[in-house]
Amino acid sequence: MAITAAQVKELREMTGAGMMDAKKALVETEGDMEAAIDWLRTKGLAKAAKKSGRTAAEGLVAVNVDGGKGVAVEVNSETDFVGKNAEFQEMVAGIAANAMGAADVEALLASDMGGKSVQDVITDKIATIGENMSLRRMASVEGDVVASYVHNAAATGMGQIGVLVALKGGDEAFGKQVAMHIAAANPASLSEADLDPAVVEKERQVQIDIARESGKPEQVIEKMIVGRMKKFLAEVTLLGQQFALNTDVTVEQAAKDAGAEIVGFVRMQVGEGIEKVAEDFAAEVAKAAQG
């Protein structure tokens, strides 16, 4: 199949690989971007692939905490200008407040907000602001203590990244430290037990392929994989990561030292995992001129 320059450019940006290597990877994998990333990693030609967190939509994430419960919601808009709009921010804050009593997104959309359903409030706001908007997702945590942190805050309790941390024992001050760590480190799960087995197996296979490229015997490779997977799990699980405020200990040990157990967390980033087609400015102007 034909590989486009745009595909090569995207793969280079994601992996740091050279142009010819990126093109070869795409040819070898018939244009499959995820497979091409793994191919480059196997050949030792890719830097750490940034597969997640590619923000491709605008809006705000809002967090709300009441006692031992915390909720986070993401409300999307078409441009970042709307995220700075006071009307939009007021609506997002109201949705986050309603989320405290909702079980899921469907229930939240149907809930009453000033005499209208949340869905109708959003629809009305689309008409007045002039941009498409949507309530994309919500998540919640519960514990003895729930702490929150918002990164790149646009207003109180809302911004580009929202984090909630639920603790058994401990206090809010420590919970906020962990929340700030999560915002920066972006762990994939709380512990190895919570990590998607498919993710673990995929990484294991990639590491096996990398090791085999070195030409070492299978018995040596097996020992190498044990160490590499241990390192991988420490890097992607919250409890296994080195604590940002004290890198001499893991997050799990820091929690023990604080008399706490981390029982859950939510990290929500605006536009996470959404793809959108990017047009250059000249193309946008030409398109607008054509009506």
Buried (B, 14 or more C-beta within 10 A) or exposed (E): EEBEEEBBEBBBEBBBBEEEBBBBBBBBBEBEBEBBBBBBBBBEBBEEBEEEEBBEBBBBBBBBBEEEBBBBBBBBBBEBEBBEBEEBBEBBBBBBBBBBEBEEBEBBBEBEBEEEBBBBBBEEBBEEBEBEBBBBBBBBBBBBBBBBBBBBBBBEBBBBBBBBBBBBBBBBEBBBBBBBBBBEBBBBBBBBEEBEEEEBEEBBEBBBBBBEEEEEEEEEBEEBBEEBBEEBBBBBBBBBBBBBEEEEBBBBBBBBEBEBBBBBBBBBBBBBBBEEEEEEEEEEEEEEEEE
